[in-house]
Amino acid sequence: MIKLNIEKTFGFISKESVDAYAAEVKAAQETLEQGTGKGNDFLGWLHLPSSITPEHLADLKATAQVLRDNCEVVIVAGIGGSYLGARAVIEALSNSFTWLQDKKTAPVMIYAGHNISEDYLFELTEYLKDKKFGVINISKSGTTTETALAFRLLKKQCEDQRGKETARKVIVAITDPKKGAARITADKEGYKSFIIPDNVGGRFSVLTPVGLLPIAVAGFDIEKLVAGAADMEKACGAHVPFTENPAAIYAATRNDLYKNGKKIEILVNFSPKLHYVSEWWKQLYGESEGKDNKGIFPAAVDFSTDLHSMGQWIQEGERTIFETVISVEKVEHKLEVPTDEANLDGLNFLAGKRVDEVNKMAELGTQLAHVDGGVPNIRIVLPELTEYNIGGLMYFFEKACGISGYLLGVNPFNQPGVEAYKKNMFALLNKPGYEEESKAIQARL
Ligand SMILES: O=P(O)(O)OC[C@H]1O[C@H](O)[C@H](O)[C@@H](O)[C@@H]1O
């Protein structure tokens, strides 16, 4: 289970000012529970972990096994909430060099449909030429351009390379139960498909098949992931008192910091495996809170890497930031710094120490320096990178996000602003139905 520590925010805000949010947080929790707030048709994530059945997990695992048995490579085609959760979990739990290993225990996982780069797609199709590959096509709406475009290419290549029969077996769709191009194709082609519940928005969908299927294909234990989330669902429940409820405290703390001029939250890790957890978190908080001209800007850094690029700004730049550090207590492997007789690099003072001890001192030193430099610090401690802990962490962030959005006074469950670029892109590409917009946009160029 994660531990949350907000002590290093005191001095910028106070324990009293955070505790003063208790009543407001309680009201937000009740609004979520009773479904009486803004965006209440998107609350399916709230009790998702505790409602996932063993039958559903078995179905997912059986489908994952088909892909594992028949594919060297599996492409997860999706964008935003339709790929970030899966990627976050898979990369957090995978060996850093998994795709380079000769003896593979799972298909190589590759992501597509999250950009429109011709080079990326060309290079991907090149790489796949001699591979037995399968595709998980994920789109809630079923009509997202980036994903549909990549899937069109991948479907054709898969059918051409592996034949229609095999393609039917190794292409899986995760989409709306009724509407959208992905649903129509899946039904017509007879693909195995899973449903994204109507009431679960993309960025809250990691514990639906959207996340669970790719995670199972990659060889990770989705039961433990869900168990971790379910325990966190309890730990962050509406009945849990404010001072014992991590989601409540995190939501209150970040809102208090925001009220006190801290407009940017930087999610920090000291393990590159967590890079995509940050990417997932950025979408979760960015799309949920960035509206009505309000919202903390969610940013992320990987330390100690970015201490050598962004460290200066964080230490001495504009004092409008705070940091939330995800700290992993125990690493998986053991590696000691070797002794070197010549000691030309002067590192013999570290000889015999674990590399993680050096990393931990970098972490502690950074926390102290940044707090001294005027950067409030929230710390989230994960005992280890395991399915159980990652499941808990993700539910914790989701629950806190729902509460936090209501504290801010926005609808945390919509994303109307995302449509603006799409409308312009379709107008510029002369998409049928966009004739008026095309004319208007051409006149602006
Ligand atoms: O799953 P899809 O319908 O393809 O949507 C994928 C993503 O793109 C949209 O534009 C939204 O901004 C995201 O919230 C969503 O996760």
The ligand as an SDF file (V2000), in Angstrom:
LIG
                    3D

 16 16  0  0  0  0  0  0  0  0999 V2000
  -10.6050    6.0750  -27.0400 O   0  0  0  0  0  0  0  0  0  0  0  0
  -10.7880    7.1530  -28.0370 P   0  0  0  0  0  0  0  0  0  0  0  0
  -12.2360    7.4760  -28.2640 O   0  0  0  0  0  0  0  0  0  0  0  0
  -10.0970    6.8300  -29.3180 O   0  0  0  0  0  0  0  0  0  0  0  0
  -10.1480    8.4760  -27.4520 O   0  0  0  0  0  0  0  0  0  0  0  0
   -8.8080    8.5880  -27.1790 C   0  0  0  0  0  0  0  0  0  0  0  0
   -8.4790    9.9030  -26.4940 C   0  0  0  0  0  0  0  0  0  0  0  0
   -8.6630   10.9780  -27.3650 O   0  0  0  0  0  0  0  0  0  0  0  0
   -9.6520   11.9660  -27.1140 C   0  0  0  0  0  0  0  0  0  0  0  0
   -9.4820   13.0210  -27.9960 O   0  0  0  0  0  0  0  0  0  0  0  0
   -9.7010   12.4370  -25.6900 C   0  0  0  0  0  0  0  0  0  0  0  0
   -9.1560   13.6930  -25.4760 O   0  0  0  0  0  0  0  0  0  0  0  0
   -9.0920   11.4880  -24.7070 C   0  0  0  0  0  0  0  0  0  0  0  0
   -9.7380   11.6520  -23.4680 O   0  0  0  0  0  0  0  0  0  0  0  0
   -9.1910   10.0710  -25.1780 C   0  0  0  0  0  0  0  0  0  0  0  0
   -8.6260    9.2170  -24.2060 O   0  0  0  0  0  0  0  0  0  0  0  0
  1  2  2  0
  2  3  1  0
  2  4  1  0
  2  5  1  0
  5  6  1  0
  6  7  1  0
  7  8  1  0
  7 15  1  0
  8  9  1  0
  9 10  1  0
  9 11  1  0
 11 12  1  0
 11 13  1  0
 13 14  1  0
 13 15  1  0
 15 16  1  0
M  END
$$$$
